[in-house]
Amino acid sequence: MTLDADWAERWIRRTADAVADRRDELTALDREIGDGDHGENLVRGFRAVVAKLDARRSEADGSVGSPRLVGDVLKLTATTLMSTVGGASGPLYGTAFLRAAKVTGHEAIDTRTIVAMLESALDGITARGKAEPGEKTMVDAWTPAVEAAERAAGEGDEADALRAAAAAADAGATATIPLVATKGRASYLGERSAGHEDPGARSTALLLAAAVSALDEETV
Amino acid sequence: MTVSIVLVSHSAAMARGLAELAGQMAPDVTLVPVGGLPDGGLGSALDDVTAALRRAAAAASDVVVLADLGSSVLTVDSALELDDELASVAVLAPGPFVEGAVAAAVAAHGGSDVHGVVTAVRDAGRTFARAAGGASLEAADEDAGPGAAGVPADENGSVTTTATLRNPLGLHARPAALVSRKVAELGASVLVDGVDASSVLQLMALGATQGRELTITVSGRDAAGAAEVLAEMIGSGFGEV
């Protein structure tokens, strides 16, 4: 398995599919504790990224282009999300992909780079949103994901690191249910935010699950 | 103008309305409203925010940005991270959106530099908090006591005079802005009923109505002249009588 630009494209396309499939669930979560637009916003954002990937692919047809870099796909994703998502998840995921793009300017990335990519993404989200673990935000999915990837990278390969990250993000999202939000729109609800899963943590779990599913070239 | 202002809201209508409101008090300041999604929905779009920042940057040497909630703030941060040139001239000023924009516009109109405008936005938050605890504000007024009209007051060369509000609506937004702009123009340090008269918000927070006698204390160069100008301005009813 090579983690190259094709993998990155599959990752983004499958994320677009995943958020479209789960749009209602994300929107319902956000309606409980936010402004109810998270599902809609992510569907619009990732659809726009897919449209750009399609356009770039048809332009590239028949020409011998320069080597395709993982970071190029991630940077295109970043700037498109920032311009089209509309909600806070636009600049947050946008910054995550932007920082991730900075460490993945390679044709293929290895285990160490995949960990660096996830670390950079989390750093970007933290720098932008200024949230800390335990505040009921997407950081509560990203933080355990990065820690799990770091541990898995010690003994496994890049696929193991990604799988560990996705599983930890899923558990991290579930663990936000009892938390009281102190950052983001949900914080206006105070105690009433407890009892609901954070939509940003859930979409983070979907995003990382798509990165794992993209390891498989066949399934779409 | 040294400073132009960008107002970033989730709602295009809110940004436009606020630019209209603040612009009424600061007609010479470039106020660029931006908000909402290209399809008309609520949200923040990076491209639009970047374009607004560029427009403001073309109109002044520095840009002060106010943003309403979460994604507006994050989108401004992102726009500045992606564009070094913009980042070198624009700064996001934390503070209450409406009060901060009004204070920023008036400060910019008075010729404040970027630091002064950002401070005005920050102080708008403090004024807000003081107004919420209005009792302490009134207590401070009583402590200050009425000054002796027209008499040079103390050894620091400060001058105290009084003027009676004649216009029916009292010291509302427009006259408060006129007073604070005049204070900026005079370059004097002025207290009106104990509050800093360079702050339009503090003047408005006095809640001074028609017939109230205001105590004006001026220090700095030509304090007597400045006190006279301000007393005459207030006494004239701001063209509203």
HADDOCK unambig.tbl for C-alpha pairs under 7 A between the chains (distance, minus, plus):
assign (segid A and resid 82 and name CA) (segid B and resid 45 and name CA) 6.80 0.50 0.50
assign (segid A and resid 82 and name CA) (segid B and resid 46 and name CA) 5.61 0.50 0.50
assign (segid A and resid 83 and name CA) (segid B and resid 45 and name CA) 4.77 0.50 0.50
assign (segid A and resid 83 and name CA) (segid B and resid 46 and name CA) 4.48 0.50 0.50
assign (segid A and resid 83 and name CA) (segid B and resid 47 and name CA) 5.73 0.50 0.50
assign (segid A and resid 84 and name CA) (segid B and resid 45 and name CA) 6.14 0.50 0.50
assign (segid A and resid 86 and name CA) (segid B and resid 37 and name CA) 6.38 0.50 0.50
assign (segid A and resid 86 and name CA) (segid B and resid 43 and name CA) 4.40 0.50 0.50
assign (segid A and resid 86 and name CA) (segid B and resid 44 and name CA) 4.60 0.50 0.50
assign (segid A and resid 86 and name CA) (segid B and resid 45 and name CA) 5.59 0.50 0.50
assign (segid A and resid 87 and name CA) (segid B and resid 43 and name CA) 5.41 0.50 0.50
assign (segid A and resid 87 and name CA) (segid B and resid 44 and name CA) 6.37 0.50 0.50
assign (segid A and resid 87 and name CA) (segid B and resid 71 and name CA) 5.42 0.50 0.50
assign (segid A and resid 88 and name CA) (segid B and resid 70 and name CA) 6.00 0.50 0.50
assign (segid A and resid 88 and name CA) (segid B and resid 71 and name CA) 3.90 0.50 0.50
assign (segid A and resid 88 and name CA) (segid B and resid 74 and name CA) 6.66 0.50 0.50
assign (segid A and resid 91 and name CA) (segid B and resid 74 and name CA) 5.84 0.50 0.50
assign (segid A and resid 91 and name CA) (segid B and resid 75 and name CA) 5.61 0.50 0.50
assign (segid A and resid 91 and name CA) (segid B and resid 78 and name CA) 6.28 0.50 0.50
assign (segid A and resid 128 and name CA) (segid B and resid 74 and name CA) 6.36 0.50 0.50
assign (segid A and resid 184 and name CA) (segid B and resid 70 and name CA) 6.57 0.50 0.50
